[in-house]
Amino acid sequence: MSHIIVVGSGVAGLVAALELSRAHEVTLVTKARLAESNTRYAQGGIAAVMFEDDSVAGHIEDTLRAGAGLCDREAVEVLCKEGPSRIRDLIEIGVAFDRKNGRFARGLEGAHSYPRVLHAGGDATGLAIETALIRAVREASITVLEHTFACDLILEADCAAGLRVLDESGAVRELAADIVVLASGGAGNLYPYTTNPAVATGDGVALAFRAGAVLADVEFYQFHPTALAAPGNFLISEAVRGAGAVLRAENGSRFMQELHPLAELAPRDVVARGIAEQMAAQGGKPVMLDATALGADYLAERFPTIDAACRRLGLDWSQQPVPVTPAAHYWMGGVRTDLDGRTSMPGLFAIGEVACTGVHGANRLASNSLLESVVFAWRVAALLCRQSRAAVDLNGMHFAGRTTSVRRSKGHIPVDRAELQELMWNSAGMYRNEQALTAGLAQLERWCVAGDSVEARETANMLLLAKAVLTAALERRESRGAHYREDFREPVSALQRHILLQHALKQQGEEAA
């Protein structure tokens, strides 16, 4: 029996911890409370082939099309083929997906050719999945360390051998482990406008990067088209548009029909840029999401969480359109893994949004993220429950291709997190160009972060990841999926590849900071 540390308590971390505990000693580390993660706020649902008139081939093709030529087909096939079994596993654990007339209720979301998106609690799918998994984790033999911040990996002979953490009392502790599994989520807080909770600061990607693990696709950040244009950027699920809501300009006219054949249900990058362009044309004012045709009763029943949020803000979306704007939502890039979650570092695995499996390519298909977390968490657990640590350690993965170096920071000007976020929005938001990216990277090189509090450590992680994003965005001199270059507006066949990054410290043979 090995000791395995799982970092993160979203769906990926909870599934991995639960399945691994069947054969190993497991410690689950999470920097907030167990129930706080991006999973909790996932509204739309989980996409899987659960209906006789749907097909795995259709789900695969939809995913590949949305990914704009950068998906790894083998990973997509794993996702779509294994997805139905993983849905059945979730049901067995206690997830109650919504039903209608005895069959699963299903929704349609952008870029899907079939309404295959399952949901629970109307628009509270992530919460329903998380609640069932937390109950199962609490009942299993798993050590849970809440309010514990993962600082750095402990390395032995370039292998992950544990985790250095800041515990609830503020003390630094070292936790030895045979295997470390990162499931710590994304980094939406790199931007000032995000649908992510405050905990999403990219800590897992940063600590893996510092230790020498290879990253991929970090230039691809998906902006959700419809966050409520109000404090908190509350997400209004794409499923609302799938149900028939439309986008309107300030003058009341629809505009997406002119930009894409699928109009409001085009891939997310297309809709987000369409909204941004319309906002620019009307002096920065938000566009309006019009769901009034759906009726008050339907909106309250199908989207109770969104309905309640609108009403708390004094908005009756059944009677009047509500203002929406794009916001940072999901990171397609992360720690590069193989199909079993192995990274380039022996002993280190990654799953969920912290990982780059190659499933999402340049633009994630709606509601594939929860499925990816579940499918690949189960695969990691299956591998580690059938192989010894020694066997797994021999398989630190080598990823083909040139690796770009991100240099060590020598900045001396203390940075405020809000300044960093504003720079990212302006330099590496939905629109990018050589001048803004170059100037942004130069500014990042001048900044530093002082202090060892959790907040300071988070900001330091964000600074490192900001440099990674801008470095990759500069190298990708084309427009593809969520990465849009104003100075290179078309895709380039020579760049239909993953951009791999590695921290310069590791490449120079220095000790990871």
Buried (B, 14 or more C-beta within 10 A) or exposed (E): EBBBBBBBBBBBBBBBBBBBBEBBBBBBBBBBEBBBBBBBBBBBBBBBBBBEEBBBEBBBBBBBBBBBBBBBBEBBBBBBBBBBEBBEBBBEBEBEBBEEEEEBBBBBBBBBBBBBBBBBBBBBBBBBBBBBBBEBBEEBEBBBBBBBBBBBBBBEEBBBBBBBBBBEEEEEEEBEBBBBBBBBBBBBBBBBBBBBBEBBBBBBBBBBBBBBBBBBBBBBBBBBBBBBBBEEBBBBBBBBBBBEBBBBBBEEEEBBEEBBEBBBBBBBBBBBBBBBBBBEEEEEBBBBBBBBEBEEEBBBEBBBBBBEBBEEBEBEBBEEBBBBBBBBBBBBBBBBBBBBBBBBBBBBBBBBBBBBBBBBBBBBBBBBBBBBBBBBBBBBBEBBBEBEBEEBBEEBBEBEEEBBBBBBBEBEEEBEBEEBBEBBBBBBBBBBBBEBBEBBBEBBBEBBBEEEEBEBBBBBBBBBBBBBBBBBBBBBEBBBBBBBBEEBEEBEEEBBBBBBBBBBBBBEEEEBE
